């Protein structure tokens, strides 16, 4: 399995209004910390939609994709906590992807994040993203951009993901320090990259936990 510098777990979903309070409590009081405490996981961040869907997004950064292939992570995924077993089947329109991070430009985390699914069949998607990143970085509010290339074997589906329409599309992520910059960067990426604009979404950071902050 080829490895780049970082690995990423991407989880997006909607949730019924009736289940939303418990869903957010589970994420904020159990799941984020549980995952960040795993060896090799650097941080986990939660976001809420500004435009597009699903409503909620989680990004989990790891030292490499091999972290998500480790026996410890596999055991945790297959042996969920009671609270997780209650919540996971209620996540609507879920997308769970694990992949290598490439075309990585910039550093840090932005308060606004754009997600642009790309056409996996297009030639040299990674190369195109490598070209776009430095152009986006000319904006003073640009923080970071990168490509997540999903690994089919590791991207095990959540209970309600529609397997009939499931696609391993590369995900281009743009992080910015303000909303207007993020919106403009997404427009530029849509023009430059092979995608369906209707699939794009933008999110605002709600909170983030890094392993250095654990107590």
C-alpha positions, -999 to 999 in steps of 0.1 A, spaced: 0 0 0 15 33 -11 18 59 16 21 96 15 29 118 45 -5 118 61 -37 97 61 -72 110 65 -106 96 76 -135 116 61 -170 111 75 -200 131 64 -236 125 73 -270 140 80 -291 132 110 -328 133 119 -338 163 140 -351 139 166 -317 123 169 -295 154 166 -289 162 203 -278 127 210 -257 126 178 -238 157 187 -234 147 224 -219 113 212 -195 130 188 -184 157 213 -183 137 245 -171 103 234 -162 97 198 -137 125 190 -116 119 221 -118 81 216 -103 83 181 -77 109 189 -64 87 217 -56 60 192 -19 56 183 -10 75 151 -41 98 151 -30 134 151 -63 153 154 -100 152 148 -122 181 138 -160 186 134 -177 209 110 -213 220 102 -226 228 67 -227 264 54 -239 254 19 -246 219 5 -250 186 23 -246 164 43 -250 187 73 -221 173 94 -185 166 86 -156 150 105 -120 150 94 -95 127 113 -58 133 104 -33 105 110 4 100 106 -3 78 76 -30 57 60 -15 26 78 -29 39 111 -64 31 98 -52 -4 87 -37 -12 122 -51 -40 143 -60 -15 170 -81 7 147 -97 -23 130 -107 -37 164 -122 -4 174 -142 -1 142 -156 -37 145 -162 -34 183 -180 -1 187 -191 13 221 -227 9 231 -233 46 224 -217 43 190 -239 13 182 -269 34 190 -259 64 169 -242 49 138 -274 33 124 -291 67 126 -266 86 104 -283 95 72 -267 97 37 -233 88 53 -200 89 35 -170 73 52 -137 74 33 -101 66 43 -73 77 20 -39 91 14 -34 128 16 -16 142 -15 -13 175 -34 -9 190 1 -3 228 0 -1 250 31 -3 241 68 -26 243 97 -64 242 99 -89 268 86 -122 278 102 -140 272 68 -136 241 47 -148 234 11 -153 198 0 -152 191 -37 -157 154 -49 -138 148 -81 -143 125 -111 -122 95 -104 -121 85 -141 -105 118 -151 -68 116 -160 -41 129 -135 -65 141 -109 -36 144 -84 -15 164 -108 -43 188 -115 -48 194 -77 -11 200 -73 -14 228 -99 -45 243 -83 -32 245 -47 -4 271 -53 -29 293 -72 -53 292 -43 -25 299 -19 -20 334 -34 -51 344 -14 -40 358 20 -69 339 37 -59 305 22 -48 280 49 -44 247 32 -56 224 4 -51 187 -2 -65 157 -20 -79 126 -2 -77 95 -25 -100 69 -9 -88 33 -3 -117 10 -11 -106 -17 13 -103 6 43 -133 27 35 -158 4 51 -193 17 48 -215 30 77 -248 12 82 -270 34 60 -247 42 31 -263 32 -2 -240 6 -16 -257 7 -50 -246 43 -56 -213 42 -36 -184 57 -54 -147 60 -44 -144 96 -56 -113 116 -48 -121 145 -24 -104 179 -28 -104 199 5 -98 236 8 -93 252 42 -95 290 47 -95 316 75 -127 333 63 -159 324 45 -156 347 15 -121 334 7 -133 298 10 -162 304 -13 -140 320 -39 -114 292 -37 -141 267 -42 -153 285 -73 -118 285 -87 -114 248 -80 -147 240 -96 -135 257 -128 -101 240 -128 -109 204 -117 -130 176 -131 -162 177 -110 -199 182 -107 -204 216 -90 -237 205 -75 -218 179 -53 -197 206 -36 -203 217 0 -188 242 24 -185 238 62 -176 259 92 -154 244 120 -172 237 153 -143 223 173 -111 204 170 -90 181 193 -53 173 188 -34 146 206 -12 173 223 -44 186 240 -54 153 255 -54 151 293 
